Amino acid sequence: MSSILTQINPEYDIVIAGGGAAGCIIAGRLATADPKLSILVLEAGPLTYDNPVHKQPALYPNHLAPGSRTVRVHTSRQSTALGGRSVMVPCGQCLGGGGSVNFMMYTRASASDYDDWETKYRNPGWGSKDLIPLLRKTETYQIAAGGPTHGTDGPLKVSQGGLFTDVGRQFLDISRALDPDRALAPPDTDTNDLSTINVYTVSIPWIDAETGNRSDVPHKFIYPLLETRPKLHVFTGIHVKHVTFDDDSDENRATGVAFTLNPLLYPDGANETRTVRGTKLVVLSAGSFGTPGILERSGIGSKDILERVGVKQRVDLPGVGENYQDHNILFLPYFAADEAQTLDAIFCNNAGAIETATAEFIRTKKGFMAHNCIDAGIKWRPKPSELADFGPEFKQVWDSHFSDAPDKPLLWIGILAGLVDHIPQPPLRKYFTIGAFTEYPVARGHVHITHGENVSAPLNFVPGYLESMADVKPLTWSYKFAREIARRMQHFRGEPPAFHPAFPSGSPASIVEKAEGPIPFDAPRIVYSGADEAAIEAYARATMSTTWHALGTCAMKPREQGGVVDSRLNVYTVKGLKVADLSIGPGNVAANTYSTALVIGEKAAVIIAEELGIKGVV
């Protein structure tokens, strides 16, 4: 028997399956409020404490390297909408989850997104008026111009990071001049107020201005408590297999979970399953891929799916694993001048560059090592005169989802100071990348188990990406718009052929592989033929990527609409079992999803404290 298994007590008041952002917030808030409460957190991945790869912002691409043990990659089924390929979606698998390995980009949903959760999906208490105080509670906004939606004394720090590159400045200057109908934010302007759109602005990260470090949940909510709250137990390298139940009772009540060791972290560990009781509550917080799998292995889900893997159905909830949503992104790289400020050398693990940047980081808490490479961007919403560019399919989506919600953007478009999501081609050189993702794709997919016992078995994952032209047209438009910006930036030195569409030979739209500098600002925009448009669409289908923003697979909405949990996060018809992670999101949000994961954790902590009579969690 592995020694780690013997350290886990047979029972706790609360068992939390999953140590991502939401799960860690729940554990930290409850343990702080009631030291007598015994809490167990079981996390599949490793610890992150004081590890530079987690703390130093510029090192985050290491988590996506082959062999990484801090993410789990889920591979989809092949899709004709993606040119016959599969997509790979990495998910954080370490204490802190995605928030300890992600790009650290600080953006927040539109207020109407949360209002939709409350009204459209009938979840009282989940509107923006209820969640903004919890968003404030989590953060310290270290930028002087923080407005009324921002916090001043929360555990997680938000700043301008350690560097704003000349690449970012050029992007803002050219974008604003090329798109004069939209504004340029003055320095320190708050554009993350849950309402601002159509403003080009400097991006800000989850980086502590005082230390230069990533500001993540475990370093603020968990690690400081492990010595002062002896009844808070956190174990990593643990796979939760399924929920356990009291079969001798007429109540359909969860009593705990069954778990085993993660063989990637414990290759010599005992291959045995053990159980632990949660006498007051079991909380599933394993994310949009992990939580539906735990439910299905527990007999909660669609009968057809469970029968295929030999699991007896306990609760008929066909919404489990359905409603998968994401943001669809194109990363569009360009060659940059040798003098451009980029993170390419660090991303390529150049020892000299890392040594120099680390020395500056230690000395000043700033510089390249304190930068997440995302310099600037815009939440872009088309004006009525621009809608025709996106096709008739999108017009229907606009009329149903956007027209009555003026705070909803269609796209995020921004600049990254380096080559992102592509493998550099020799010889190594500098790049900048323009990213563009759709904020509310029509796409809906599913995530289901393929084995009734094996947690590590691949999932039946169908993302639904680009099956509607309403999702394709905004991306092809983004390619063309980003190209006009990039070719006018002072650091532009060409278009890498491997990373751009294969335009027909002789087309005026053909790429410029080598350039001595930018084109004149007043040069005419590229005119694309029908064949050129087809090449861009084929490129989008062949290269569109995940933004790692999965949500919705255990949706918080009425059961008859495919919901899995109610507004108090209870799994329908099951007592003592809640879900609290991004899987509960019934509809998408116009932002990187980390802020939403945090507010779900804060809201869950409040709900649980209310139900258990714990004071001090508000």
C-alpha positions as a printed Julia matrix, in Angstrom:
618×3 Matrix{Float64}:
   0.0    0.0     0.0
   1.42   3.4    -0.99
   2.3    5.58    1.98
   0.35   8.53    0.58
  -2.86   6.52    0.68
  -2.37   5.75    4.38
  -2.11   9.47    5.15
  -5.67  10.18    4.0
  -8.14   9.92    6.86
 -11.17   7.68    6.38
 -13.56  10.62    6.62
 -13.77  14.42    6.48
 -16.59  16.92    6.79
 -16.11  18.03    3.18
 -14.39  16.2     0.33
 -13.46  18.27   -2.73
 -12.62  16.3    -5.87
 -10.33  18.55   -7.86
  -7.82  21.17   -6.77
  -8.27  23.72   -9.52
  -9.02  27.39   -9.01
 -12.6   26.97   -7.82
 -11.89  23.98   -5.59
  -8.96  25.71   -3.91
 -10.99  28.86   -3.26
 -13.76  26.81   -1.67
 -11.3   24.98    0.56
  -9.4   28.13    1.49
 -12.45  30.23    2.3
 -14.15  27.54    4.4
 -10.97  26.56    6.25
 -10.27  30.2     7.07
 -13.8   30.77    8.37
 -14.05  27.56   10.43
 -10.76  25.97   11.59
 -12.72  23.07   13.1
 -14.07  22.0     9.72
 -12.16  19.05    8.27
 -11.63  19.45    4.52
  -9.96  17.15    2.02
  -8.83  18.3    -1.44
  -7.85  15.58   -3.92
  -5.96  16.79   -7.0
  -4.84  14.62   -9.91
  -1.73  16.65  -10.74
   1.36  17.74   -8.79
   1.99  20.48   -6.26
   3.1   23.88   -7.57
   4.56  25.47   -4.46
   7.36  27.97   -5.17
   8.11  26.33   -8.51
   9.55  28.95  -10.91
   7.75  27.37  -13.85
   4.49  28.32  -12.13
   5.59  31.58  -10.54
   7.72  33.29  -13.2
   5.23  34.45  -15.85
   7.3   34.01  -19.02
   7.93  30.32  -18.35
   4.32  29.22  -18.85
   4.9   27.64  -22.3
   6.82  24.89  -20.5
   3.49  23.49  -19.38
   2.59  22.77  -23.0
   5.87  21.0   -23.8
   5.82  17.28  -24.59
   5.93  15.24  -21.41
   4.44  17.99  -19.25
   2.92  16.64  -16.04
   1.0   19.82  -15.22
  -1.58  19.56  -18.0
  -3.68  16.76  -19.38
  -4.31  16.86  -23.12
  -7.67  15.71  -24.47
  -7.8   14.73  -28.14
 -11.06  15.08  -30.03
 -12.53  12.83  -32.65
 -11.67  13.81  -36.2
 -13.96  16.43  -37.71
 -14.75  17.21  -41.32
 -15.38  20.81  -40.24
 -11.71  20.98  -39.25
 -10.36  19.51  -42.44
 -10.54  15.96  -41.13
  -8.24  16.59  -38.18
  -8.51  16.17  -34.44
  -7.86  18.99  -31.99
  -5.95  18.73  -28.76
  -7.21  20.65  -25.73
  -4.77  20.97  -22.81
  -6.29  21.36  -19.35
  -4.46  22.33  -16.19
  -3.74  19.28  -14.03
  -1.87  20.55  -10.98
  -2.81  22.25   -7.75
  -4.41  25.49   -8.96
  -5.55  24.0   -12.25
  -5.56  26.2   -15.32
  -4.87  29.32  -13.29
  -1.42  27.99  -12.39
  -0.38  27.23  -16.0
  -2.34  29.64  -18.21
  -1.42  32.85  -20.05
  -2.44  34.96  -16.98
  -4.57  37.24  -19.15
  -6.95  39.35  -17.06
 -10.28  39.84  -18.76
 -13.8   39.61  -17.4
 -17.17  38.62  -18.75
 -19.74  41.1   -19.93
 -22.35  41.88  -17.3
 -25.06  40.54  -19.61
 -23.35  37.13  -19.64
 -24.0   36.63  -15.94
 -27.4   38.25  -16.26
 -28.2   35.6   -18.86
 -27.19  32.94  -16.32
 -29.73  34.37  -13.94
 -32.65  35.15  -16.26
 -32.32  33.03  -19.41
 -31.21  29.92  -17.5
 -33.25  30.63  -14.33
 -30.5   30.8   -11.72
 -31.42  33.33   -9.03
 -28.4   34.88   -7.36
 -26.1   34.46  -10.35
 -26.63  37.83  -12.07
 -23.93  40.46  -12.42
 -25.25  42.42   -9.44
 -24.66  39.37   -7.25
 -21.31  38.33   -8.71
 -19.51  41.69   -8.98
 -19.01  41.89   -5.17
 -17.44  38.42   -5.31
 -15.2   39.42   -8.24
 -14.03  42.35   -6.13
 -13.5   40.12   -3.1
 -10.98  37.94   -4.94
  -8.64  40.62   -6.26
  -6.39  43.53   -5.48
  -6.4   45.73   -8.56
  -2.97  47.36   -8.44
  -3.63  49.87  -11.19
  -4.48  53.33   -9.95
  -7.52  53.78  -12.16
  -9.4   50.78  -10.78
 -13.14  51.46  -10.85
 -16.1   50.34   -8.77
 -16.05  46.76  -10.11
 -12.51  46.14   -8.86
 -11.22  44.97   -5.5
  -8.62  46.67   -3.34
  -7.67  44.04   -0.76
  -8.27  40.57   -2.25
  -5.68  37.79   -2.28
  -5.02  37.77   -6.05
  -3.11  40.67   -7.6
  -3.77  42.31  -10.96
  -1.23  44.73  -12.43
   0.29  45.99  -15.66
   2.92  43.27  -15.45
   6.63  43.72  -15.86
   6.87  44.95  -19.44
   4.93  46.58  -22.26
   6.82  45.91  -25.47
   7.36  48.05  -28.53
   5.42  45.38  -30.43
   2.37  46.19  -28.3
   2.78  49.92  -28.83
   2.97  49.5   -32.6
  -0.15  47.33  -32.58
  -2.13  49.97  -30.7
  -0.92  52.83  -32.89
  -1.7   51.05  -36.17
  -4.98  49.47  -35.04
  -6.42  52.74  -33.88
  -5.36  54.56  -37.04
  -6.64  51.77  -39.28
  -9.93  51.5   -37.37
 -10.82  55.12  -36.49
 -14.42  54.29  -35.53
 -13.11  52.64  -32.36
 -11.38  54.29  -29.44
  -7.89  54.03  -27.97
  -7.88  53.87  -24.18
  -5.72  56.45  -22.42
  -3.06  55.01  -20.07
  -4.41  53.3   -16.94
  -8.0   53.39  -18.22
 -10.17  50.59  -16.83
 -11.52  48.58  -19.75
 -12.28  45.48  -17.63
 -15.42  46.89  -16.05
 -17.81  44.24  -17.49
 -19.19  46.72  -20.02
 -16.48  48.37  -22.15
 -16.14  47.2   -25.74
 -14.66  48.58  -28.97
 -11.69  50.17  -27.22
  -8.09  49.32  -28.08
  -6.23  48.97  -24.8
  -3.13  47.72  -23.03
  -3.67  44.2   -21.68
  -3.17  43.52  -18.0
  -2.29  40.19  -16.35
  -2.73  38.27  -13.11
   0.8   39.3   -12.07
   1.73  40.82   -8.72
   3.38  44.19   -9.31
   5.4   43.87   -6.1
   6.92  40.44   -6.77
   6.58  40.04  -10.54
   5.12  36.59   -9.93
   2.02  34.94  -11.33
  -0.78  35.54   -8.85
  -2.54  32.2    -8.56
  -5.0   30.61   -6.17
  -2.94  27.94   -4.36
  -0.17  30.37   -3.4
  -2.75  32.71   -1.85
  -5.6   30.47   -0.67
  -4.0   27.09    0.13
  -0.27  26.99    0.85
  -0.39  29.7     3.58
  -3.08  27.69    5.43
  -1.43  24.28    5.48
   0.48  25.07    8.66
  -2.22  27.1    10.41
  -5.24  24.95    9.53
  -4.32  21.37   10.44
  -7.75  20.08    9.43
  -7.22  21.19    5.82
  -5.63  18.29    3.98
  -4.47  18.53    0.37
  -3.23  15.48   -1.54
  -1.93  15.56   -5.09
  -1.44  12.79   -7.64
  -4.87  11.36   -6.82
  -7.46  10.35   -9.43
 -11.06  10.47   -8.24
 -12.88   7.59   -9.88
 -16.48   8.0    -8.77
 -18.82   9.17   -6.04
 -19.91   6.69   -3.37
 -23.46   6.4    -2.06
 -25.34   4.98    0.9
 -27.15   2.11   -0.77
 -28.8    1.08    2.5
 -30.78   4.31    2.64
 -33.83   5.36    0.66
 -32.15   8.73    0.15
 -30.03   9.17   -2.93
 -27.2   10.63   -0.86
 -23.53  10.94   -1.75
 -21.27   9.71    1.03
 -17.78  10.26   -0.39
 -15.55   9.34   -3.31
 -13.44   6.42   -4.52
  -9.92   7.28   -5.61
  -6.65   5.84   -6.82
  -3.12   7.06   -7.51
  -2.27   8.88  -10.74
   0.21   6.49  -12.42
   2.01   9.38  -14.14
   3.08  10.73  -10.76
   3.26   7.41   -8.92
   4.42   4.88  -11.52
   5.38   2.43   -8.76
   2.29   3.1    -6.67
  -0.21   0.48   -5.66
  -2.95  -0.08   -8.24
  -5.75  -0.07   -5.71
  -8.94   1.87   -5.14
  -9.75   3.38   -1.77
 -12.68   5.42   -0.5
 -13.05   8.41    1.76
 -16.25   9.7     3.33
 -17.53  13.27    3.17
 -19.91  13.38    6.1
 -21.38  16.78    5.31
 -20.73  17.3     1.59
 -18.97  16.1    -1.54
 -17.97  18.78   -4.07
 -16.87  17.93   -7.61
 -14.47  20.54   -8.96
 -12.51  18.61  -11.58
 -13.26  20.92  -14.52
 -15.23  20.72  -17.72
 -13.51  17.47  -18.77
 -13.03  15.85  -15.36
 -16.3   16.49  -13.55
 -18.67  14.92  -16.11
 -16.44  11.85  -16.14
 -16.71  11.44  -12.37
 -20.5   11.75  -12.61
 -20.76   9.22  -15.42
 -18.55   6.69  -13.65
 -20.89   7.2   -10.66
 -23.95   6.24  -12.73
 -25.18   9.8   -13.25
 -25.83  10.66  -16.88
 -27.41   9.34  -20.06
 -28.51   5.7   -19.94
 -27.22   4.98  -23.44
 -23.76   6.32  -22.68
 -23.52   4.52  -19.35
 -24.68   1.2   -20.77
 -21.94   1.32  -23.42
 -19.26   1.36  -20.72
 -20.95  -1.04  -18.33
 -22.01   1.47  -15.67
 -25.4    1.03  -14.02
 -27.47   4.19  -14.17
 -28.32   5.76  -10.83
 -29.69   9.12  -11.99
 -31.01   9.94  -15.45
 -29.28  13.23  -16.32
 -28.64  13.22  -20.09
 -27.1   16.7   -19.87
 -23.95  15.35  -18.21
 -21.05  15.88  -20.62
 -23.18  17.8   -23.13
 -23.18  21.56  -23.91
 -19.38  21.71  -24.31
 -18.34  25.25  -25.23
 -15.05  27.02  -25.88
 -13.66  30.06  -27.69
 -12.26  29.46  -31.18
  -8.94  31.17  -31.9
  -6.56  31.8   -34.77
  -2.94  32.57  -33.89
  -1.51  34.54  -36.82
   2.3   34.85  -36.75
   4.53  37.33  -38.56
   8.28  37.71  -38.83
   9.56  40.55  -36.64
  12.61  42.77  -36.86
  15.71  41.66  -35.01
  15.4   44.64  -32.66
  11.77  43.88  -31.7
  11.05  43.18  -28.05
   9.72  39.62  -28.03
   9.81  36.55  -25.77
  10.89  34.14  -28.5
  14.31  33.42  -27.0
  12.75  32.53  -23.64
  10.02  30.48  -25.29
  12.74  28.52  -27.14
  14.63  27.95  -23.87
  17.67  29.96  -24.94
  19.92  29.62  -21.89
  21.55  33.04  -22.26
  18.25  34.86  -22.68
  16.73  33.07  -19.69
  19.78  33.84  -17.55
  19.67  37.54  -18.47
  15.91  37.84  -17.98
  16.04  35.95  -14.68
  18.76  38.23  -13.35
  16.67  41.28  -14.21
  13.6   39.63  -12.68
  15.4   38.95   -9.4
  16.8   42.48   -9.31
  13.74  44.51  -10.38
  10.71  42.13  -10.45
  10.18  43.36  -14.0
  11.34  42.71  -17.55
  10.75  39.85  -19.96
  10.46  37.21  -17.23
   7.61  39.19  -15.65
   5.69  39.39  -18.91
   3.03  37.04  -20.3
   3.68  38.24  -23.9
   0.11  39.6   -24.34
   0.52  43.33  -24.76
  -2.73  44.77  -26.04
  -6.1   44.02  -27.58
  -9.71  44.89  -28.06
 -13.11  43.35  -27.41
 -14.39  44.02  -30.91
 -18.07  44.34  -31.78
 -19.25  45.07  -35.31
 -21.26  48.14  -36.08
 -24.49  47.71  -38.07
 -22.73  48.8   -41.27
 -20.17  46.0   -40.82
 -22.55  43.08  -40.28
 -22.69  42.15  -43.96
 -19.02  41.1   -43.77
 -19.96  38.14  -41.58
 -22.57  36.44  -43.73
 -26.27  35.55  -43.4
 -25.69  32.73  -40.9
 -24.05  35.11  -38.46
 -26.8   37.69  -38.98
 -29.27  35.22  -37.47
 -26.99  34.76  -34.47
 -26.6   38.52  -34.17
 -30.35  39.05  -34.08
 -30.87  36.4   -31.38
 -27.82  36.9   -29.16
 -26.11  40.26  -29.76
 -28.55  42.91  -30.92
 -30.24  43.45  -27.54
 -27.0   43.15  -25.53
 -24.75  46.08  -26.43
 -22.0   44.92  -24.06
 -21.4   41.67  -25.95
 -18.36  41.69  -28.28
 -17.99  39.35  -31.22
 -14.21  38.95  -31.05
 -11.13  39.51  -28.97
  -8.25  40.65  -31.18
  -4.84  41.23  -29.66
  -1.07  41.17  -30.01
   1.39  38.7   -28.52
   5.1   39.48  -28.44
   6.42  36.18  -29.78
   5.48  33.05  -31.68
   2.52  31.36  -29.98
   0.86  27.99  -30.68
   3.25  27.18  -33.52
   6.59  25.37  -33.63
   9.27  27.75  -34.93
  10.86  26.87  -38.25
  14.65  27.08  -38.52
  16.5   29.35  -38.42
  15.27  30.66  -35.09
  14.25  34.28  -35.21
  11.8   36.8   -33.77
   8.04  36.88  -34.36
   4.93  38.65  -33.25
   1.51  37.01  -33.3
  -1.94  38.49  -33.67
  -4.58  36.39  -31.97
  -8.3   36.53  -32.66
 -11.0   34.46  -30.97
 -14.77  34.38  -31.14
 -16.42  35.19  -27.81
 -19.7   33.28  -28.33
 -19.28  30.47  -30.85
 -22.42  28.67  -31.95
 -20.51  25.4   -31.59
 -21.72  22.89  -29.0
 -19.97  19.61  -28.37
 -19.79  16.81  -25.84
 -17.37  15.04  -23.5
 -18.13  11.46  -22.38
 -16.25   8.56  -20.84
 -15.2    5.53  -22.87
 -14.43   3.28  -19.9
 -16.41   2.67  -16.74
 -13.39   2.42  -14.42
 -10.22   3.79  -16.03
  -9.87   7.5   -15.28
  -6.98   7.78  -17.75
  -8.91   6.34  -20.7
  -9.35   8.8   -23.59
 -12.67  10.59  -23.74
 -15.3   10.55  -26.44
 -14.72  14.23  -27.19
 -16.55  16.02  -30.0
 -15.96  19.81  -29.79
 -18.34  20.93  -32.56
 -15.85  23.6   -33.71
 -16.63  25.4   -36.99
 -19.64  23.3   -37.88
 -21.55  26.54  -38.51
 -20.54  29.25  -40.96
 -21.59  31.69  -38.25
 -18.39  30.61  -36.47
 -16.22  30.47  -39.6
 -16.88  33.92  -41.06
 -15.7   35.93  -38.03
 -12.41  34.03  -38.08
 -11.79  34.52  -41.8
 -12.64  38.21  -41.42
 -10.2   38.38  -38.49
  -7.41  36.95  -40.62
  -7.84  39.66  -43.2
  -8.14  42.46  -40.64
  -5.13  41.28  -38.62
  -3.06  41.08  -41.78
  -3.72  44.74  -42.58
  -2.54  45.69  -39.1
   0.54  43.48  -39.1
   1.85  44.6   -42.5
   1.83  48.24  -41.34
   3.66  47.7   -38.05
   7.26  48.99  -37.98
   8.59  45.6   -36.9
   6.92  43.69  -39.76
   9.46  41.63  -41.69
   7.31  39.15  -43.57
   4.76  36.32  -43.39
   5.92  32.78  -42.53
   4.64  30.55  -45.37
   4.06  27.59  -43.06
   1.66  29.58  -40.91
  -0.52  31.31  -43.53
  -3.04  30.27  -46.19
  -1.93  28.66  -49.44
  -3.2   31.35  -51.8
  -3.44  30.5   -55.52
  -0.25  31.05  -57.47
  -0.06  34.59  -58.79
  -2.81  35.93  -56.52
  -2.41  39.57  -55.49
  -3.21  38.31  -51.99
  -0.19  36.01  -51.89
   1.94  36.23  -48.8
   5.08  38.32  -48.59
   7.67  35.98  -47.11
  10.43  38.57  -46.75
  10.04  42.3   -46.17
  12.52  45.03  -45.39
   9.88  46.86  -43.41
   6.18  47.72  -43.29
   4.05  48.72  -46.24
   3.02  52.39  -46.39
   0.15  53.11  -44.06
  -1.98  54.47  -46.9
  -1.36  51.46  -49.16
  -4.62  50.0   -50.5
  -6.08  47.09  -48.59
  -5.78  43.64  -50.09
  -8.67  42.57  -52.32
  -9.43  38.86  -52.04
 -10.89  36.8   -54.89
 -13.28  33.93  -54.35
 -10.35  31.51  -54.57
  -8.45  33.56  -51.99
 -11.45  33.46  -49.66
 -11.61  29.69  -50.06
  -7.92  29.46  -49.15
  -8.48  31.5   -45.99
 -11.44  29.33  -44.98
  -9.42  26.17  -45.54
  -6.61  27.69  -43.47
  -9.0   28.57  -40.64
 -10.41  25.05  -40.57
  -6.92  23.55  -40.62
  -5.4   25.75  -37.9
  -8.17  26.99  -35.6
  -7.22  26.17  -32.03
  -8.72  25.97  -28.58
  -8.3   28.85  -26.16
  -8.38  26.38  -23.25
 -11.69  27.95  -22.16
 -13.89  24.86  -21.87
 -17.15  25.18  -19.96
 -20.77  24.04  -19.83
 -20.54  20.25  -19.55
 -22.51  20.07  -16.26
 -24.68  23.07  -16.95
 -26.47  25.01  -14.25
 -29.92  25.27  -15.78
 -33.32  23.6   -15.48
 -33.21  19.83  -15.66
 -35.74  19.75  -18.5
 -33.37  21.95  -20.54
 -30.48  19.53  -20.12
 -29.29  20.95  -16.83
 -27.15  18.97  -14.38
 -27.11  21.23  -11.31
 -29.51  23.77   -9.83
 -28.67  27.32   -8.78
 -27.42  26.03   -5.4
 -25.01  23.77   -7.32
 -26.78  20.58   -6.25
 -26.72  17.69   -8.7
 -30.37  17.04   -9.51
 -32.05  14.4    -7.29
 -28.8   13.72   -5.35
 -28.29  14.91   -1.8
 -24.91  15.93   -0.45
 -23.32  16.39   -3.9
 -22.46  19.69   -5.54
 -20.51  20.75   -8.62
 -18.42  23.92   -8.54
 -16.19  24.62  -11.55
 -16.47  25.96  -15.09
 -18.52  22.95  -16.14
 -21.6   24.59  -14.57
 -21.53  27.57  -16.95
 -24.79  27.36  -18.92
 -23.71  29.97  -21.47
 -20.42  31.37  -22.67
 -18.68  34.48  -21.36
 -16.88  37.18  -23.33
 -13.53  36.74  -21.63
 -10.78  34.37  -20.68
 -12.6   32.07  -18.29
 -10.27  32.31  -15.29
 -12.19  35.2   -13.69
 -15.37  33.18  -14.06
 -13.77  30.12  -12.46
 -12.77  32.32   -9.52
 -16.22  33.79   -9.05
 -17.78  30.3    -9.23
 -15.44  29.27   -6.41
 -16.34  32.33   -4.35
 -20.07  31.85   -4.91
 -19.84  28.15   -4.06
 -18.04  28.95   -0.8
 -20.82  31.36    0.15
 -23.54  28.83   -0.69
 -21.85  26.02    1.25
 -21.19  28.27    4.25
 -24.84  29.32    4.32
 -26.05  25.74    4.23
 -23.61  24.55    6.92
 -24.12  27.56    9.17
 -20.53  28.8     8.85
 -20.03  32.49    9.55
 -17.55  34.8     7.89
 -17.86  33.72    4.25
 -19.74  36.49    2.46
